Amino acid sequence: MADTNHASSDLYSPAMDGATHEATYRGFVRFVEIATTVVICWVLALAVGGVREAWITAIVGVLLSSIAGAAGALIPSLGWRAPAAIAVLLAILLAIY
C-alpha cells in the first residue's frame, strides 16, 4: 500500500524512488521503439503481399519480424535494430521483386 505518512509536496523527493522511475521509462521507450519497428515490418510485409502478390513472402516477413522483435527485446544490444534489418529486406523486396 501507499505510504500516506509523508507530507504532500510538488517537488521531486528521494522518497519517489527516482531510479525505478527512470528504469521504467527507459524500458517503456525501448518497448515502443521495438514495437514501432515491428509494425513497420508488418506494413511492409502486407505491401509485399498486396502489391507483388507474394503472400508466402509476406507471411515469412511477418514471422521473421516477430522473431527479430522478440530477440531485440531479450537482447538489449540489438533493440530495434533486429527488426529494422527485416524491414530493410522487406523494403528491398518491395522495390525489386
Biotite code that builds the C-alpha atoms (Angstrom):
import biotite.structure as struc

atoms = struc.array([
    struc.Atom([0.000, 0.000, 0.000], chain_id="A", res_id=1, res_name="MET", atom_name="CA", element="C"),
    struc.Atom([0.989, 3.587, -0.404], chain_id="A", res_id=2, res_name="ALA", atom_name="CA", element="C"),
    struc.Atom([2.717, 5.342, 2.440], chain_id="A", res_id=3, res_name="ASP", atom_name="CA", element="C"),
    struc.Atom([0.492, 8.242, 3.493], chain_id="A", res_id=4, res_name="THR", atom_name="CA", element="C"),
    struc.Atom([2.642, 9.478, 6.374], chain_id="A", res_id=5, res_name="ASN", atom_name="CA", element="C"),
    struc.Atom([4.612, 11.877, 4.183], chain_id="A", res_id=6, res_name="HIS", atom_name="CA", element="C"),
    struc.Atom([3.530, 15.440, 3.649], chain_id="A", res_id=7, res_name="ALA", atom_name="CA", element="C"),
    struc.Atom([2.475, 16.122, 0.084], chain_id="A", res_id=8, res_name="SER", atom_name="CA", element="C"),
    struc.Atom([4.847, 18.209, -1.993], chain_id="A", res_id=9, res_name="SER", atom_name="CA", element="C"),
    struc.Atom([5.082, 19.264, -5.613], chain_id="A", res_id=10, res_name="ASP", atom_name="CA", element="C"),
    struc.Atom([8.847, 18.824, -5.537], chain_id="A", res_id=11, res_name="LEU", atom_name="CA", element="C"),
    struc.Atom([10.707, 15.692, -6.508], chain_id="A", res_id=12, res_name="TYR", atom_name="CA", element="C"),
    struc.Atom([11.944, 13.843, -3.457], chain_id="A", res_id=13, res_name="SER", atom_name="CA", element="C"),
    struc.Atom([14.092, 10.756, -2.917], chain_id="A", res_id=14, res_name="PRO", atom_name="CA", element="C"),
    struc.Atom([11.049, 9.016, -1.484], chain_id="A", res_id=15, res_name="ALA", atom_name="CA", element="C"),
    struc.Atom([9.658, 8.815, -5.020], chain_id="A", res_id=16, res_name="MET", atom_name="CA", element="C"),
    struc.Atom([12.315, 6.229, -5.961], chain_id="A", res_id=17, res_name="ASP", atom_name="CA", element="C"),
    struc.Atom([13.721, 8.066, -8.937], chain_id="A", res_id=18, res_name="GLY", atom_name="CA", element="C"),
    struc.Atom([15.927, 5.184, -10.105], chain_id="A", res_id=19, res_name="ALA", atom_name="CA", element="C"),
    struc.Atom([12.930, 2.900, -10.540], chain_id="A", res_id=20, res_name="THR", atom_name="CA", element="C"),
    struc.Atom([11.017, 5.599, -12.397], chain_id="A", res_id=21, res_name="HIS", atom_name="CA", element="C"),
    struc.Atom([13.937, 6.135, -14.772], chain_id="A", res_id=22, res_name="GLU", atom_name="CA", element="C"),
    struc.Atom([14.314, 2.395, -15.385], chain_id="A", res_id=23, res_name="ALA", atom_name="CA", element="C"),
    struc.Atom([10.612, 2.071, -16.103], chain_id="A", res_id=24, res_name="THR", atom_name="CA", element="C"),
    struc.Atom([10.725, 4.990, -18.524], chain_id="A", res_id=25, res_name="TYR", atom_name="CA", element="C"),
    struc.Atom([13.762, 3.546, -20.342], chain_id="A", res_id=26, res_name="ARG", atom_name="CA", element="C"),
    struc.Atom([12.007, 0.187, -20.612], chain_id="A", res_id=27, res_name="GLY", atom_name="CA", element="C"),
    struc.Atom([8.867, 1.793, -21.986], chain_id="A", res_id=28, res_name="PHE", atom_name="CA", element="C"),
    struc.Atom([10.795, 3.778, -24.591], chain_id="A", res_id=29, res_name="VAL", atom_name="CA", element="C"),
    struc.Atom([12.695, 0.644, -25.608], chain_id="A", res_id=30, res_name="ARG", atom_name="CA", element="C"),
    struc.Atom([9.433, -1.283, -25.979], chain_id="A", res_id=31, res_name="PHE", atom_name="CA", element="C"),
    struc.Atom([7.920, 1.472, -28.125], chain_id="A", res_id=32, res_name="VAL", atom_name="CA", element="C"),
    struc.Atom([10.988, 1.566, -30.388], chain_id="A", res_id=33, res_name="GLU", atom_name="CA", element="C"),
    struc.Atom([10.897, -2.195, -30.942], chain_id="A", res_id=34, res_name="ILE", atom_name="CA", element="C"),
    struc.Atom([7.115, -2.360, -31.353], chain_id="A", res_id=35, res_name="ALA", atom_name="CA", element="C"),
    struc.Atom([7.101, 0.506, -33.864], chain_id="A", res_id=36, res_name="THR", atom_name="CA", element="C"),
    struc.Atom([9.799, -1.173, -35.936], chain_id="A", res_id=37, res_name="THR", atom_name="CA", element="C"),
    struc.Atom([7.920, -4.487, -35.902], chain_id="A", res_id=38, res_name="VAL", atom_name="CA", element="C"),
    struc.Atom([4.703, -2.765, -37.021], chain_id="A", res_id=39, res_name="VAL", atom_name="CA", element="C"),
    struc.Atom([6.617, -1.090, -39.863], chain_id="A", res_id=40, res_name="ILE", atom_name="CA", element="C"),
    struc.Atom([7.783, -4.570, -40.870], chain_id="A", res_id=41, res_name="CYS", atom_name="CA", element="C"),
    struc.Atom([4.215, -5.828, -40.863], chain_id="A", res_id=42, res_name="TRP", atom_name="CA", element="C"),
    struc.Atom([3.063, -2.943, -43.055], chain_id="A", res_id=43, res_name="VAL", atom_name="CA", element="C"),
    struc.Atom([5.900, -3.617, -45.479], chain_id="A", res_id=44, res_name="LEU", atom_name="CA", element="C"),
    struc.Atom([5.037, -7.325, -45.490], chain_id="A", res_id=45, res_name="ALA", atom_name="CA", element="C"),
    struc.Atom([1.423, -6.507, -46.293], chain_id="A", res_id=46, res_name="LEU", atom_name="CA", element="C"),
    struc.Atom([2.622, -4.245, -49.085], chain_id="A", res_id=47, res_name="ALA", atom_name="CA", element="C"),
    struc.Atom([4.783, -7.048, -50.497], chain_id="A", res_id=48, res_name="VAL", atom_name="CA", element="C"),
    struc.Atom([1.819, -9.405, -50.347], chain_id="A", res_id=49, res_name="GLY", atom_name="CA", element="C"),
    struc.Atom([-0.673, -6.963, -51.787], chain_id="A", res_id=50, res_name="GLY", atom_name="CA", element="C"),
    struc.Atom([1.377, -5.230, -54.463], chain_id="A", res_id=51, res_name="VAL", atom_name="CA", element="C"),
    struc.Atom([3.567, -8.115, -55.575], chain_id="A", res_id=52, res_name="ARG", atom_name="CA", element="C"),
    struc.Atom([1.084, -10.869, -54.680], chain_id="A", res_id=53, res_name="GLU", atom_name="CA", element="C"),
    struc.Atom([3.809, -12.739, -52.831], chain_id="A", res_id=54, res_name="ALA", atom_name="CA", element="C"),
    struc.Atom([1.804, -13.778, -49.801], chain_id="A", res_id=55, res_name="TRP", atom_name="CA", element="C"),
    struc.Atom([4.163, -16.547, -48.729], chain_id="A", res_id=56, res_name="ILE", atom_name="CA", element="C"),
    struc.Atom([6.980, -13.985, -48.644], chain_id="A", res_id=57, res_name="THR", atom_name="CA", element="C"),
    struc.Atom([4.727, -11.665, -46.649], chain_id="A", res_id=58, res_name="ALA", atom_name="CA", element="C"),
    struc.Atom([3.957, -14.377, -44.104], chain_id="A", res_id=59, res_name="ILE", atom_name="CA", element="C"),
    struc.Atom([7.650, -15.189, -43.767], chain_id="A", res_id=60, res_name="VAL", atom_name="CA", element="C"),
    struc.Atom([8.360, -11.468, -43.303], chain_id="A", res_id=61, res_name="GLY", atom_name="CA", element="C"),
    struc.Atom([5.795, -11.201, -40.517], chain_id="A", res_id=62, res_name="VAL", atom_name="CA", element="C"),
    struc.Atom([7.175, -14.270, -38.761], chain_id="A", res_id=63, res_name="LEU", atom_name="CA", element="C"),
    struc.Atom([10.788, -13.122, -39.099], chain_id="A", res_id=64, res_name="LEU", atom_name="CA", element="C"),
    struc.Atom([9.969, -9.628, -37.849], chain_id="A", res_id=65, res_name="SER", atom_name="CA", element="C"),
    struc.Atom([8.141, -11.061, -34.846], chain_id="A", res_id=66, res_name="SER", atom_name="CA", element="C"),
    struc.Atom([11.112, -13.269, -34.001], chain_id="A", res_id=67, res_name="ILE", atom_name="CA", element="C"),
    struc.Atom([13.503, -10.347, -34.541], chain_id="A", res_id=68, res_name="ALA", atom_name="CA", element="C"),
    struc.Atom([11.343, -8.162, -32.267], chain_id="A", res_id=69, res_name="GLY", atom_name="CA", element="C"),
    struc.Atom([11.452, -10.802, -29.536], chain_id="A", res_id=70, res_name="ALA", atom_name="CA", element="C"),
    struc.Atom([15.218, -11.114, -29.955], chain_id="A", res_id=71, res_name="ALA", atom_name="CA", element="C"),
    struc.Atom([15.540, -7.335, -29.765], chain_id="A", res_id=72, res_name="GLY", atom_name="CA", element="C"),
    struc.Atom([13.505, -7.291, -26.568], chain_id="A", res_id=73, res_name="ALA", atom_name="CA", element="C"),
    struc.Atom([15.582, -10.044, -24.957], chain_id="A", res_id=74, res_name="LEU", atom_name="CA", element="C"),
    struc.Atom([18.999, -8.834, -26.117], chain_id="A", res_id=75, res_name="ILE", atom_name="CA", element="C"),
    struc.Atom([19.432, -5.166, -25.149], chain_id="A", res_id=76, res_name="PRO", atom_name="CA", element="C"),
    struc.Atom([22.318, -4.586, -27.559], chain_id="A", res_id=77, res_name="SER", atom_name="CA", element="C"),
    struc.Atom([20.055, -5.435, -30.521], chain_id="A", res_id=78, res_name="LEU", atom_name="CA", element="C"),
    struc.Atom([16.971, -3.461, -29.545], chain_id="A", res_id=79, res_name="GLY", atom_name="CA", element="C"),
    struc.Atom([15.092, -2.049, -32.535], chain_id="A", res_id=80, res_name="TRP", atom_name="CA", element="C"),
    struc.Atom([17.959, -2.887, -34.921], chain_id="A", res_id=81, res_name="ARG", atom_name="CA", element="C"),
    struc.Atom([16.948, -6.547, -35.243], chain_id="A", res_id=82, res_name="ALA", atom_name="CA", element="C"),
    struc.Atom([13.501, -5.891, -36.728], chain_id="A", res_id=83, res_name="PRO", atom_name="CA", element="C"),
    struc.Atom([14.907, -2.924, -38.681], chain_id="A", res_id=84, res_name="ALA", atom_name="CA", element="C"),
    struc.Atom([17.098, -5.348, -40.633], chain_id="A", res_id=85, res_name="ALA", atom_name="CA", element="C"),
    struc.Atom([13.980, -7.280, -41.619], chain_id="A", res_id=86, res_name="ILE", atom_name="CA", element="C"),
    struc.Atom([12.283, -4.003, -42.581], chain_id="A", res_id=87, res_name="ALA", atom_name="CA", element="C"),
    struc.Atom([15.172, -3.163, -44.903], chain_id="A", res_id=88, res_name="VAL", atom_name="CA", element="C"),
    struc.Atom([14.930, -6.604, -46.522], chain_id="A", res_id=89, res_name="LEU", atom_name="CA", element="C"),
    struc.Atom([11.178, -6.243, -46.990], chain_id="A", res_id=90, res_name="LEU", atom_name="CA", element="C"),
    struc.Atom([11.617, -2.769, -48.489], chain_id="A", res_id=91, res_name="ALA", atom_name="CA", element="C"),
    struc.Atom([14.174, -4.151, -50.950], chain_id="A", res_id=92, res_name="ILE", atom_name="CA", element="C"),
    struc.Atom([11.809, -6.984, -51.843], chain_id="A", res_id=93, res_name="LEU", atom_name="CA", element="C"),
    struc.Atom([9.014, -4.485, -52.405], chain_id="A", res_id=94, res_name="LEU", atom_name="CA", element="C"),
    struc.Atom([11.228, -2.377, -54.649], chain_id="A", res_id=95, res_name="ALA", atom_name="CA", element="C"),
    struc.Atom([12.746, -5.088, -56.840], chain_id="A", res_id=96, res_name="ILE", atom_name="CA", element="C"),
    struc.Atom([10.577, -8.192, -56.516], chain_id="A", res_id=97, res_name="TYR", atom_name="CA", element="C"),
])
